[in-house]
């Protein structure tokens, strides 16, 4: 890969969020793809979606790829030696344009397996594209990206332990973990000087899909995003492509969870601000300049389904 990533640490509250710096293009622009809910060894059209990602990735000359979680079905990885890593990731996303850094969060299915395996630096030695942490920051010259672990916020994962057997090593005690994360996220957002702020998590905030809104994330994370003028929240979890505009702020809620198995068919047709919904497979692209952003959704055939354009003044001139 040609990407150079500089690593530093940001001390906030009682925890440390890792910060990565990613360069923009020579012309000052930035582009990436976002995909979620994908790892099925190529099945359920995962390979077809990957092919189209490669095509669009070439066209846009993307700088990196974002994964919104549920990286390996049905129960994450068993260990760092699990062949599913190579069979669902390395051997699927083979296009030249996808040989860029992947920034990855964990989904609920990842926590059902050995969550620490996906977080292990050993996987980076197997495939150098892989960068997966619970929560972290990616800074670029024109946009800052805030990756957050939404899984421990969901009450039912803890209340129904027989049904939801998750690997909570490194998360417990839960209350302290969540308190630290909320403080760290708020601190990082408040201290960001980027003109664009994008937050990435696995669980939905606003959705008319299968899972609908995630109440705990709405109650605890959304107020922080609204208070800090976040432009977009990108998530997976619902196996669809979706765009909902906030009715209370500038936030655009963008679901990209169509990486493989989709077509659930249980759409909840309600809620203000719904702009686009596609109950099928596909992915999201994004292009940024200092003052403009374009998001676009593509299906499994590479057909453009929906486009969102945003513009704003430079932050330091406002």
C-alpha positions, 0 to 999 in steps of 0.5 A, spaced: 500 500 500 502 507 498 498 510 504 502 512 510 499 512 517 502 516 522 500 514 529 499 518 536 495 518 542 490 522 545 489 523 552 482 524 554 479 522 561 481 516 563 482 512 557 486 513 550 483 513 543 488 512 538 489 517 533 491 516 526 493 521 520 491 519 513 493 524 507 489 527 502 490 527 495 495 532 492 489 536 490 486 536 497 480 532 496 478 525 499 474 519 497 472 512 500 467 507 500 463 504 506 461 497 507 458 493 512 455 486 514 459 482 509 463 477 511 460 470 508 466 467 504 463 470 498 456 468 499 450 472 499 453 476 493 459 478 497 463 477 492 459 481 487 459 487 491 466 486 492 467 487 485 463 493 484 466 496 490 473 495 486 470 498 480 467 504 483 474 505 487 478 505 481 473 511 478 474 515 485 481 513 486 479 512 493 483 513 499 481 508 504 475 503 506 470 503 512 467 497 515 461 498 519 462 492 522 459 485 522 465 483 519 465 475 520 458 471 520 455 468 524 460 468 530 466 473 528 473 469 528 475 464 533 482 466 533 487 470 529 488 463 525 481 462 523 481 461 516 475 466 515 479 472 515 483 470 509 477 467 506 472 472 507 476 478 507 483 477 503 480 473 498 474 477 496 476 484 496 482 483 491 481 489 486 487 493 486 483 500 488 481 496 494 488 495 496 488 501 501 487 502 508 481 499 511 478 502 518 474 497 521 469 497 527 466 491 531 459 489 530 454 485 534 456 478 530 463 480 531 462 480 539 459 473 538 466 470 537 473 472 539 473 479 539 480 480 541 482 476 535 479 482 530 483 487 534 489 483 534 495 486 531 497 479 528 491 480 523 495 486 520 501 482 519 496 477 515 493 483 511 496 490 512 490 493 510 486 491 516 486 496 522 480 494 527 480 497 534 474 498 538 474 506 538 479 511 535 480 517 530 482 518 523 484 525 522 485 528 515 486 535 512 479 536 511 475 531 515 475 528 521 472 521 522 470 518 529 470 511 530 466 508 536 464 501 539 456 502 539 455 494 542 456 495 549 451 500 549 445 495 547 442 493 554 439 486 551 446 484 550 447 484 557 440 482 560 439 476 555 446 473 556 443 466 554 441 468 547 447 474 546 453 470 548 458 476 547 466 476 548 466 482 553 473 482 555 476 489 555 469 492 556 467 490 563 465 493 567 460 496 562 458 502 566 465 505 566 467 503 559 461 507 557 462 513 561 469 513 558 467 512 551 462 518 551 467 523 555 472 521 550 468 522 544 465 529 546 472 531 548 475 529 541 469 532 537 469 539 541 477 539 539 476 537 532 478 543 527 476 539 521 471 542 516 467 536 516 466 531 522 463 524 520 462 519 526 462 511 524 459 506 528 455 499 527 448 500 530 443 504 527 441 511 530 435 512 525 433 507 521 426 504 518 429 497 516 429 491 520 432 493 527 430 500 527 432 506 531 437 503 537 434 506 543 440 506 547 445 509 542 439 515 540 439 516 548 446 517 549 450 518 543 446 522 539 446 528 543 453 528 543 453 528 535 448 534 535 452 538 540 458 538 536 455 539 529 457 532 526 455 532 519 454 524 518 453 518 522 455 512 518 453 505 520 451 498 518 447 493 522 441 493 518 442 490 512 440 495 507 442 502 504 439 508 507 439 515 508 435 519 513 436 527 514 435 529 521 429 533 523 433 537 529 440 538 526 445 537 520 446 530 521 445 525 515 444 518 517 447 513 512 446 506 513 451 501 509 449 494 511 448 491 504 455 487 504 452 480 503 446 477 506 440 482 505 433 482 503 429 482 509 423 485 507 420 488 513 421 496 512 418 500 518 415 506 513 415 511 518 419 517 521 420 524 518 426 525 514 427 519 510 430 520 503 432 513 501 431 506 502 434 500 498 432 493 502 438 490 498 446 489 497 450 494 495 455 500 498 456 507 500 461 512 496 463 519 499 468 524 496 470 530 500 473 537 498 474 542 504 467 545 502 463 540 498 461 532 500 458 527 496 455 521 498 452 515 493 449 509 494 450 503 489 447 496 488 450 489 487 450 491 479 454 498 480 448 502 479 447 508 482 441 508 486 441 515 490 446 521 491 447 526 497 450 533 496 452 537 502 456 544 502 458 549 507 463 554 508 470 553 511 470 552 518 475 558 520 471 563 516 464 562 519 
